[in-house]
C-alpha cells in the first residue's frame, strides 16, 4: 500500500498552479465628453408659433392641409397670415346697416306708394346687393394672405376676385425687417404692419395689419439664421 508523502516536505512548487488572470483596470467614473451641438433654429420657430387648426385664423401656424401654386417639393409652410379680424369691423358694420335698412322704408311715404310687388322686388334686389358686398369683402380678406415658408415669403393679392398678383422672395434675400405699430386698436389687439426689405426683384414686402408682429419678426430672424447655418455647413435642400 502506497503511503502519502509528508505534506510538510512538499515544496510549494509541487502544488498544481491555476492560471492567474491579470488585474482589471479600475473603472473610470468620467465619461468622454459629448460633442456640443447648437439647437436647430426650426425648434425655436416651432416653439414660437405652435400649431394652428382654425382655417379662418389670421395667424395660422404650420397648417396640416394647405398648398399653393408653385410650391416647391418638400417646402414647409410655416405661417399663413391675414389682416387682423378687427380690421373687418368697418365692412361688417356696413353689412349690418344694409341688412336692416329695408326695415326703415315703411317710414318713407314714397316707398309705401309703390305696389307691394314692386316693394318686394326692390327689397329682394337690395338684399342681393348686400350679400354680394358681404361675400366680396369676406373673400377678399380670406384670400389676400401672406405666407412664410422655410424657403420663401409670399404675398398673394387678389383684386375683385378676378385678378391676382403673387410676389415672392427667398428667405436668404431678406435684409431688414421693420415693424410699424400705432393707434389704440393696433396696440390693444396687437397687430401692425411689417416692412421687409429684400434683395429680390421686389425690394419691399408689406404685411399689412398682421397679428403678433413681434412674433413674426422673430420667426423671420430664426429662419434667416437657419439659412446661414445651412450655407456654412454646405447643406442643400
C-alpha positions in Angstrom: 0.0 0.0 0.0 1.5 3.3 -1.1 1.9 5.9 1.7 1.3 9.6 1.2 4.2 11.8 1.5 4.6 14.1 4.4 2.8 17.3 3.5 5.5 19.3 5.3 8.2 18.0 3.0 6.2 19.0 -0.2 7.6 22.1 -1.8 5.1 24.8 -2.8 6.0 24.3 -6.5 4.7 20.7 -6.2 1.1 22.0 -5.9 -0.7 22.5 -9.2 -1.0 26.2 -10.0 -4.1 27.8 -11.5 -3.7 30.5 -14.2 -3.9 33.9 -12.7 -5.8 36.5 -14.7 -4.3 39.9 -14.9 -5.9 42.5 -12.7 -8.7 44.5 -14.4 -8.1 48.2 -14.7 -10.2 50.4 -12.4 -13.4 51.7 -14.0 -13.2 55.3 -14.8 -16.2 57.3 -13.5 -15.6 60.0 -16.0 -17.2 59.6 -19.5 -15.8 61.1 -22.6 -17.5 64.5 -23.2 -20.2 64.6 -25.9 -19.8 67.0 -28.7 -21.9 70.1 -28.1 -24.4 70.9 -30.8 -26.4 74.1 -31.1 -30.2 73.8 -31.1 -31.7 73.8 -34.5 -33.3 77.1 -35.3 -36.5 75.4 -36.5 -37.2 74.2 -33.0 -37.3 77.8 -31.8 -39.6 78.6 -34.6 -42.0 75.8 -33.7 -41.9 76.9 -30.1 -42.8 80.4 -31.0 -45.8 79.7 -33.2 -47.1 76.3 -32.1 -49.6 74.8 -34.5 -52.9 76.3 -35.7 -56.1 74.4 -36.6 -58.6 77.1 -37.4 -58.6 77.7 -41.2 -60.2 81.2 -40.7 -57.4 82.3 -38.3 -55.4 85.4 -39.2 -52.4 83.7 -37.7 -52.4 80.1 -39.0 -49.2 78.2 -37.9 -48.0 75.1 -39.7 -51.3 74.1 -41.3 -51.6 70.4 -41.9 -53.5 70.5 -45.2 -52.8 73.6 -47.2 -51.0 74.2 -50.5 -50.5 77.0 -53.0 -49.5 77.4 -56.6 -45.8 77.0 -57.4 -45.0 75.4 -54.1 -41.6 73.7 -54.0 -41.4 70.0 -53.4 -40.8 69.5 -49.6 -41.4 73.2 -48.9 -42.9 73.6 -45.5 -45.5 76.3 -44.8 -44.6 78.0 -41.5 -47.2 80.7 -41.3 -50.3 81.9 -43.2 -51.1 85.4 -42.3 -54.2 87.6 -42.9 -55.1 91.1 -41.7 -56.3 91.1 -38.1 -60.0 90.3 -37.8 -60.6 93.7 -36.1 -59.8 95.4 -39.4 -63.0 93.8 -40.8 -65.2 95.8 -38.4 -65.8 98.6 -40.9 -67.3 96.4 -43.6 -69.1 94.2 -41.1 -70.9 97.3 -39.7 -71.7 98.3 -43.3 -73.3 94.9 -43.9 -75.4 95.2 -40.8 -76.6 98.7 -41.7 -77.5 97.5 -45.2 -79.3 94.4 -43.8 -81.6 96.4 -41.5 -82.1 99.4 -43.9 -85.2 97.9 -45.6 -87.0 97.8 -42.2 -87.0 101.6 -42.2 -88.5 102.0 -45.6 -92.0 101.9 -44.2 -91.4 105.3 -42.7 -91.0 106.8 -46.2 -94.4 107.6 -47.8 -92.9 107.5 -51.3 -91.8 103.8 -50.9 -95.2 102.9 -49.5 -96.9 104.4 -52.5 -95.5 101.6 -54.8 -97.4 98.4 -55.3 -96.4 95.5 -52.9 -95.0 93.6 -55.9 -92.5 96.4 -56.6 -91.7 96.7 -53.0 -90.8 93.0 -52.8 -88.6 93.2 -55.9 -86.8 96.2 -54.6 -86.2 94.6 -51.2 -85.0 91.4 -52.8 -82.6 93.3 -55.1 -81.3 95.2 -52.1 -80.5 92.1 -50.1 -78.8 90.6 -53.2 -76.5 93.6 -53.3 -75.9 93.2 -49.5 -75.0 89.6 -49.9 -72.6 90.4 -52.8 -70.9 93.1 -50.8 -70.5 90.7 -47.8 -69.1 87.9 -50.0 -66.7 90.2 -51.8 -65.4 91.7 -48.6 -65.1 88.4 -46.8 -63.4 86.6 -49.7 -61.0 89.5 -50.2 -59.9 89.2 -46.6 -59.7 85.4 -46.8 -57.7 85.1 -50.0 -55.3 88.1 -49.5 -52.7 86.2 -47.5 -49.1 86.4 -46.6 -47.3 83.1 -46.5 -44.0 82.3 -44.8 -42.3 79.0 -45.6 -38.9 77.6 -44.7 -37.7 78.8 -48.1 -39.6 82.0 -49.1 -42.0 84.7 -48.2 -45.0 85.2 -50.5 -47.6 87.9 -50.9 -50.9 86.9 -52.5 -53.0 89.9 -53.7 -56.5 89.3 -55.1 -58.3 92.2 -56.8 -62.0 91.8 -57.1 -61.6 88.0 -57.1 -60.7 88.2 -60.8 -57.1 89.3 -60.9 -54.4 88.1 -58.6 -50.8 89.0 -58.1 -48.2 86.8 -56.4 -44.8 88.0 -55.3 -42.1 86.0 -53.5 -38.6 86.3 -52.2 -36.1 83.9 -50.8 -35.5 83.9 -47.0 -31.8 84.4 -47.6 -32.7 87.6 -49.6 -34.2 89.3 -46.6 -32.1 92.2 -45.5 -34.2 94.1 -42.9 -37.5 93.7 -41.0 -39.2 96.7 -39.6 -42.4 96.8 -37.5 -44.8 99.7 -37.5 -47.5 99.6 -34.9 -49.6 102.6 -33.9 -53.0 103.6 -32.7 -55.2 102.4 -29.9 -56.7 99.4 -31.7 -53.4 98.2 -33.0 -51.8 98.4 -29.6 -54.7 96.8 -27.8 -55.3 93.9 -30.2 -51.5 93.6 -31.0 -51.3 93.9 -34.8 -49.2 96.1 -37.1 -47.6 96.4 -40.5 -44.3 94.6 -41.1 -42.0 96.0 -43.7 -39.5 93.5 -45.2 -36.6 94.8 -47.2 -35.2 92.3 -49.6 -32.5 91.9 -52.3 -35.0 90.2 -54.6 -36.8 91.6 -57.7 -39.4 93.2 -55.4 -37.4 95.3 -52.9 -40.1 95.6 -50.2 -42.9 93.4 -48.9 -45.6 94.8 -46.6 -47.6 92.5 -44.3 -50.5 94.9 -43.5 -52.3 94.7 -40.2 -50.6 91.4 -39.4 -51.3 89.9 -35.9 -48.4 89.4 -33.5 -45.8 91.4 -35.5 -43.1 90.9 -32.9 -43.5 87.1 -33.1 -43.5 87.2 -36.9 -40.2 89.2 -36.9 -38.6 86.6 -34.6 -39.7 83.8 -36.9 -38.1 85.5 -39.9 -35.0 86.1 -37.9 -34.8 82.4 -36.9 -35.4 81.3 -40.5 -32.6 83.6 -41.7 -30.3 82.1 -39.1 -31.2 78.6 -40.3 -30.3 79.6 -43.9 -27.0 81.0 -42.8 -26.2 77.7 -40.9 -27.1 75.7 -44.0 -24.8 77.8 -46.1 -21.9 77.3 -43.6 -22.5 73.6 -43.3 -22.9 73.2 -47.1 -26.4 71.6 -46.7 -28.6 71.8 -49.7 -32.3 71.0 -49.5 
